[in-house]
């Protein structure tokens, strides 16, 4: 299982992308607008969309995605049971490699739950 700190990873990603957001402001505004639109409540709730996004992050082995989407799920009131059920589907669909990133997501969940408490 990953032993790195997702909060630090997210801070590093945001710091590295800061200059890029400025130099490519129009493209980044478009990306932000796409993200806000795609993740808004609709026929599928924002929480379920975040579960989907995290599932994709796990299946694509993206540690940054895991951090950002776990954080969003905490804010949206997701439960650990919902997280675990979604992760079981990830493992079913992606086997052992997804299991390794599921463990990472569970660790990120627990650490962020402690911070939020």
C-alpha positions in Angstrom: 0.0 0.0 0.0 1.1 3.5 -0.7 2.6 5.3 2.3 2.7 8.8 0.9 0.6 11.6 2.2 -2.4 12.5 0.0 -2.8 15.9 1.5 0.8 16.8 0.6 0.4 15.3 -2.8 -2.7 17.4 -3.5 -0.8 20.5 -2.2 2.1 19.7 -4.5 -0.2 19.2 -7.5 -1.9 22.5 -6.8 1.4 24.3 -6.4 2.8 22.8 -9.6 -0.3 23.7 -11.6 -0.5 27.3 -10.3 1.8 28.7 -13.0 0.1 26.5 -15.6 -3.3 27.8 -14.6 -2.0 31.3 -15.2 -0.2 30.7 -18.5 -3.1 28.6 -19.8 -5.9 30.4 -18.1 -8.5 30.0 -20.9 -7.9 26.3 -21.2 -8.0 25.8 -17.4 -11.2 27.9 -17.1 -12.7 25.6 -19.7 -11.5 22.5 -17.8 -12.9 23.9 -14.5 -16.2 24.7 -16.2 -16.4 21.2 -17.6 -15.6 19.7 -14.2 -18.3 21.8 -12.4 -20.9 21.0 -15.0 -20.1 17.3 -15.1 -20.1 16.9 -11.3 -23.2 18.9 -10.6 -26.3 17.3 -9.2 -28.6 16.0 -12.0 -30.1 12.7 -12.8 -27.1 11.3 -10.9 -26.3 12.9 -7.6 -23.0 14.8 -7.1 -22.0 12.2 -4.5 -22.6 9.3 -7.0 -20.6 11.2 -9.6 -17.7 11.5 -7.2 -17.9 7.8 -6.5 -17.7 7.2 -10.3 -14.8 9.6 -10.6 -12.9 7.9 -7.7 -13.6 4.5 -9.4 -12.0 5.8 -12.5 -9.1 7.2 -10.6 -8.5 3.9 -8.9 -8.8 2.0 -12.2 -6.4 4.4 -13.9 -4.0 4.2 -10.9 -4.0 7.9 -10.3 -3.0 8.8 -6.7 -3.8 12.5 -7.2 -7.3 11.6 -8.4 -7.7 9.4 -5.3 -6.8 12.2 -3.0 -9.0 14.9 -4.6 -12.1 12.6 -5.0 -11.8 11.1 -1.5 -11.7 14.7 -0.2 -14.8 15.6 -2.2 -16.6 12.5 -1.0 -16.0 13.4 2.6 -17.5 16.9 1.9 -20.5 15.3 0.2 -21.3 13.1 3.2 -20.3 9.8 1.6 -20.0 6.9 4.0 -17.2 4.4 4.3 -19.7 1.6 3.3 -20.4 3.5 0.0 -16.7 3.8 -0.6 -16.1 0.1 0.1 -18.9 -1.1 -2.2 -17.6 1.1 -5.0 -14.1 -0.2 -4.4 -15.3 -3.8 -4.5 -16.6 -3.1 -8.1 -13.2 -1.6 -9.0 -11.5 -4.8 -7.8 -14.0 -7.0 -9.6 -13.4 -5.1 -12.9 -9.7 -4.5 -12.6 -8.3 -7.3 -10.4 -5.1 -7.2 -8.4 -3.8 -3.8 -9.6 -7.1 -2.1 -8.7 -7.0 -3.8 -5.3 -3.6 -2.1 -4.6 -5.2 1.3 -5.4 -8.3 0.4 -3.4 -6.0 0.0 -0.4 -4.6 3.4 -1.2 -8.1 4.9 -1.4 -9.1 3.3 2.0 -5.9 4.8 3.6 -6.7 8.2 2.2 -10.3 7.9 3.4 -9.1 7.1 7.0 -6.5 9.9 7.1 -8.9 12.5 5.8 -11.6 11.3 8.2 -9.3 11.9 11.1 -8.5 15.4 9.8 -12.2 16.2 9.3 -13.1 15.0 12.9 
